[in-house]
């Protein structure tokens, strides 16, 4: 289970980093995009956090 959790953390970190890069690219383009990216990042992070918490020993 430790390896699975480690891989999950890496995937979550990559997803967060990709969202952050997209956020930086679009920060001046549209406020709605900024808001949606922030909300999406928070939701994905929360879901991954809950999933890791439930699967932890």
Steps between C-alpha positions, in 0.01 A plus 500: 500500500791733563609492136146569380470797732841631387396475134171674581683787668728537196201503263317753718810720511536483122132587452532795737817622324337475157195691624732762652687545170170534311388750764813711451452497122136610521516731801479811282269353238175450686391528862247218456779268386701601806208426731419168333864389515527584870171324581600198290840477667345519847240234414756262349730550798216438745385185320855360488553592867181319603585198284851473647355543848250219444755260352769568762556215747 
